Amino acid sequence: MRIAATGKTGQVVTSLIERGAAAGHEMIALGRPELDLVDPASVARALEAAAPDVIVSAAAYTAVDKAESESDLAYAVNGAGAGAVAQAARALGVPLVHVSTDYVFDGTLDRPYVESDPTGPTGIYGASKLAGEQAVLAAHGDNSAVLRVAWVYSPFGANFVKTMLRLAIDRDEVSVVADQLGNPTSALEIADGILLVATNLLADSNPGLRGVFHMTASGEASWADFAEAIFASAEKGGATAQVKRITTADYPTPATRPANSRLDCGLIAKVHGVALPDWRQSLDSVIARLQPTAN
């Protein structure tokens, strides 16, 4: 496949470039200045020039707390920008895979969310991503797959794993929230899932392959559980710390985090054959890349 992805430096797009190239696909990463999500004309021009078989909409405004004070920009990128990508995909007549988030839910359920559960974002980031989902489905819903992911980490960019390893360099103890649950998911595994979904969309016009899907690693954890697993995996040679379990109330942030970010991924497994590995297995491989001398 010839795959054009929006974004150049994000965790998902960086992982997609790596995994896609390894699988023999032609990967084209498009970002500013040639493709700017706040400039719909640039989106159309850049994607038309790329002449892809499939488009992956991976670029986004992801500063969850900052979005509370930059709502116009968050909506421009995550809402209207996603819609512009979908409109370009429709004009080119190619499938679109759009990456969304667990933040479209309010986090109050006592079980993993399924795709049909009512959305209800509690902050600007989640609301802007939900607007993006709606824009994608309105513009190109008959040939798009929206993939909701969560708690993304990787060897690239800024993420929770790298933050924990950095903090452990000069701290013996790290305070981490223990009352939020989710599915830690490697961006490298997300990339593998995207490639499989893209392949299916290209090969089959079945409407059941289109729509909204949840795609996270198997297994669940709190942020404190996640941190403990990071330090356990890093014990082979990196800095580690003790985890002090705290509550969400102990660590106030401008944006409200969902208490429950767990996503049920049964639908994408059934329809697309995508079943990402257990997060602990993926974590070990990412830690090995971040600490090569320890393995």
C-alpha positions in Angstrom: 0.0 0.0 0.0 0.9 3.6 -0.5 -0.1 5.2 2.8 -0.3 8.9 3.6 -0.4 9.7 7.3 -1.1 13.1 8.8 1.6 14.2 11.3 5.4 13.8 11.3 6.5 13.5 15.0 3.6 12.0 17.0 3.9 8.6 18.7 1.4 6.9 16.4 2.6 8.3 13.1 6.3 7.6 14.0 5.4 4.0 14.9 3.3 3.7 11.8 6.2 4.8 9.6 8.5 2.2 11.2 6.0 -0.7 11.1 4.7 0.2 7.7 8.1 0.4 6.1 9.1 -2.9 7.7 6.0 -4.5 6.2 6.9 -3.2 2.7 4.4 -0.4 2.5 5.3 3.0 1.0 4.9 5.5 3.8 4.3 9.2 3.4 4.2 11.4 6.5 2.6 14.8 6.0 2.7 17.7 8.4 3.4 21.4 8.7 4.1 23.4 6.7 2.8 21.4 3.6 -0.2 20.0 5.6 -1.6 22.2 8.3 -4.9 20.9 9.9 -6.0 24.5 10.6 -5.8 25.2 6.8 -8.2 22.9 5.0 -6.8 24.0 1.5 -3.4 22.8 2.5 -4.8 19.4 3.6 -6.5 18.9 0.3 -3.4 19.9 -1.7 -1.0 17.8 0.3 -3.1 14.6 0.2 -3.9 15.0 -3.5 -0.2 15.4 -4.2 0.6 12.3 -2.2 -1.8 10.1 -4.3 -2.2 7.5 -1.5 -4.1 4.2 -1.6 -5.1 4.8 2.1 -5.0 7.8 4.4 -4.4 7.6 8.1 -5.5 10.6 10.1 -3.1 10.5 13.1 -2.2 14.1 13.7 -4.0 15.8 16.6 -3.9 18.4 19.3 -3.1 16.3 22.3 -2.3 18.8 25.1 -5.2 17.7 27.3 -4.8 20.3 30.0 -3.7 23.2 27.7 -6.8 22.5 25.6 -8.9 24.0 28.4 -7.4 27.4 27.6 -6.9 26.8 23.9 -10.3 25.5 22.9 -10.4 27.3 19.6 -7.2 25.7 18.5 -8.2 22.2 19.8 -11.4 22.3 17.9 -9.7 23.7 14.8 -7.2 20.8 14.7 -9.2 17.9 16.2 -12.6 18.8 14.8 -12.5 20.8 11.6 -9.0 19.5 10.8 -10.1 15.9 11.0 -13.1 16.7 8.8 -10.8 18.3 6.2 -8.8 15.1 6.0 -12.0 13.1 5.6 -13.2 15.4 2.9 -9.9 15.0 1.1 -10.1 11.2 1.4 -13.6 11.3 -0.1 -12.5 13.5 -3.0 -9.7 11.1 -3.7 -11.9 8.1 -3.4 -9.7 6.3 -0.9 -10.3 4.7 2.6 -9.5 6.6 5.7 -8.4 5.3 9.1 -8.9 8.0 11.8 -7.3 7.8 15.3 -9.5 8.9 18.2 -9.5 8.5 22.0 -11.1 7.2 25.1 -11.6 10.8 26.3 -14.9 10.9 24.3 -16.4 9.1 27.3 -17.0 10.5 30.8 -15.4 7.6 32.6 -18.3 6.9 34.9 -19.2 3.3 33.8 -18.1 0.4 36.0 -17.2 -1.8 33.0 -15.2 -1.3 29.8 -16.9 0.9 27.2 -18.3 -0.6 24.0 -18.7 1.4 20.8 -22.4 1.9 21.3 -22.2 3.5 24.8 -23.2 7.1 24.9 -20.3 9.6 24.6 -19.9 12.4 27.1 -16.5 14.1 27.2 -15.7 16.0 30.3 -13.1 18.4 28.8 -12.2 20.3 25.7 -9.7 17.7 24.4 -12.3 14.9 24.5 -15.0 17.1 23.1 -12.8 18.3 20.2 -11.9 14.7 19.4 -15.5 13.7 19.5 -16.2 16.6 17.0 -13.5 15.1 14.8 -15.2 11.6 14.9 -18.5 13.2 13.9 -16.9 15.2 11.1 -15.1 12.2 9.7 -18.3 10.1 9.7 -20.3 12.9 8.2 -17.9 13.5 5.4 -16.7 10.0 4.6 -18.5 7.5 6.8 -19.0 5.0 4.1 -15.3 4.4 3.7 -13.7 5.2 7.1 -12.8 3.4 10.3 -12.5 5.5 13.5 -10.2 3.8 16.0 -10.4 4.8 19.6 -7.1 4.2 21.4 -6.0 5.0 25.0 -3.0 5.5 27.3 -0.6 5.5 24.4 3.2 5.1 25.0 6.2 4.2 22.8 9.9 4.7 22.5 9.1 8.0 20.7 8.0 11.5 21.9 6.7 12.3 25.3 4.6 9.8 27.2 4.0 8.3 30.7 6.7 5.6 30.4 9.5 8.0 29.5 8.3 10.4 32.2 8.5 7.7 34.9 11.9 6.6 33.8 13.1 10.3 33.8 11.7 11.0 37.3 13.3 7.9 38.7 16.8 9.2 37.9 16.7 11.6 40.8 13.7 10.4 42.9 13.4 7.5 45.2 9.6 7.8 45.3 7.0 8.9 42.7 3.4 9.7 43.5 1.0 8.2 40.9 -2.8 8.2 40.7 -4.3 4.8 41.6 -8.0 5.4 41.0 -8.1 5.8 37.2 -8.2 2.6 35.1 -7.3 2.1 31.5 -5.5 0.0 28.9 -1.9 1.0 28.5 -1.2 0.6 24.7 2.0 0.7 22.7 1.9 3.0 19.7 3.8 0.3 17.9 1.0 -2.2 18.4 -1.5 0.5 17.4 0.4 0.9 14.2 0.1 -2.8 13.5 -3.6 -2.6 14.1 -4.0 0.4 11.8 -2.1 -1.4 9.0 -4.4 -4.4 9.3 -7.5 -2.3 9.3 -6.2 -0.3 6.3 -5.6 -3.5 4.4 -9.1 -4.7 5.1 -10.7 -1.5 4.0 -8.8 -1.6 0.7 -9.6 -5.2 0.0 -13.3 -5.3 1.0 -16.2 -2.9 0.5 -18.2 -4.5 3.3 -19.9 -1.7 5.3 -19.3 -3.7 8.5 -15.6 -2.9 8.2 -16.4 0.8 8.5 -17.5 2.8 11.5 -16.2 3.2 15.1 -14.0 0.6 16.8 -12.1 0.4 20.1 -8.5 -0.7 19.8 -6.3 -1.0 22.8 -3.9 -3.6 24.3 -5.5 -6.4 26.3 -5.3 -6.2 30.1 -6.0 -3.2 32.3 -4.2 -1.2 35.0 -4.3 2.0 37.1 -1.7 4.6 36.4 0.0 3.4 39.6 -0.1 -0.2 38.4 1.4 1.0 35.1 4.2 2.8 36.9 5.1 -0.2 39.1 5.3 -2.3 36.0 7.5 0.2 34.3 10.0 0.2 37.2 9.8 -3.6 37.5 10.7 -3.9 33.8 13.5 -1.3 34.1 15.2 -3.0 37.1 17.6 -4.8 34.7 19.7 -1.7 34.5 17.8 1.6 34.6 16.8 3.9 37.4 13.7 2.8 39.4 11.6 4.3 42.2 8.9 3.3 44.7 5.4 4.2 43.7 3.3 6.1 46.2 -0.4 5.5 45.3 -2.5 8.7 45.4 -6.0 9.7 44.4 -7.2 11.9 41.6 -8.2 14.4 44.2 -4.5 14.5 45.4 -3.3 15.5 41.9 -5.7 18.2 40.5 -5.3 19.1 36.8 -7.1 21.7 34.6 -8.8 19.0 32.6 -10.8 16.2 34.3 -9.5 12.7 33.5 -11.9 9.8 33.1 -11.9 7.5 36.1 -12.6 4.6 33.8 -10.9 4.6 30.4 -11.2 0.9 29.7 -12.3 0.0 26.2 -13.9 -3.2 25.1 -12.1 -4.3 21.9 -14.3 -7.3 21.1 -15.8 -5.7 18.0 -12.5 -4.9 16.2 -11.3 -8.5 17.0 -14.4 -10.0 15.5 -14.7 -7.7 12.4 -11.1 -6.9 11.6 -9.2 -9.7 13.3 -7.2 -7.1 15.4 -6.3 -8.3 18.9 -3.4 -6.4 20.4 -1.1 -8.2 22.9 -1.2 -7.8 26.6 0.2 -4.4 27.6 2.8 -5.9 29.9 4.4 -7.8 27.0 4.5 -4.7 24.9 5.8 -2.6 27.8 8.9 -4.9 28.1 9.7 -4.5 24.5 9.5 -0.7 24.7 11.6 -0.6 27.9 14.2 -2.7 26.1 14.4 -0.1 23.4 14.7 2.8 25.8 17.3 1.0 27.9 19.3 -1.0 25.4 22.3 -1.5 27.7 20.1 -3.2 30.3 19.1 -6.0 28.0 
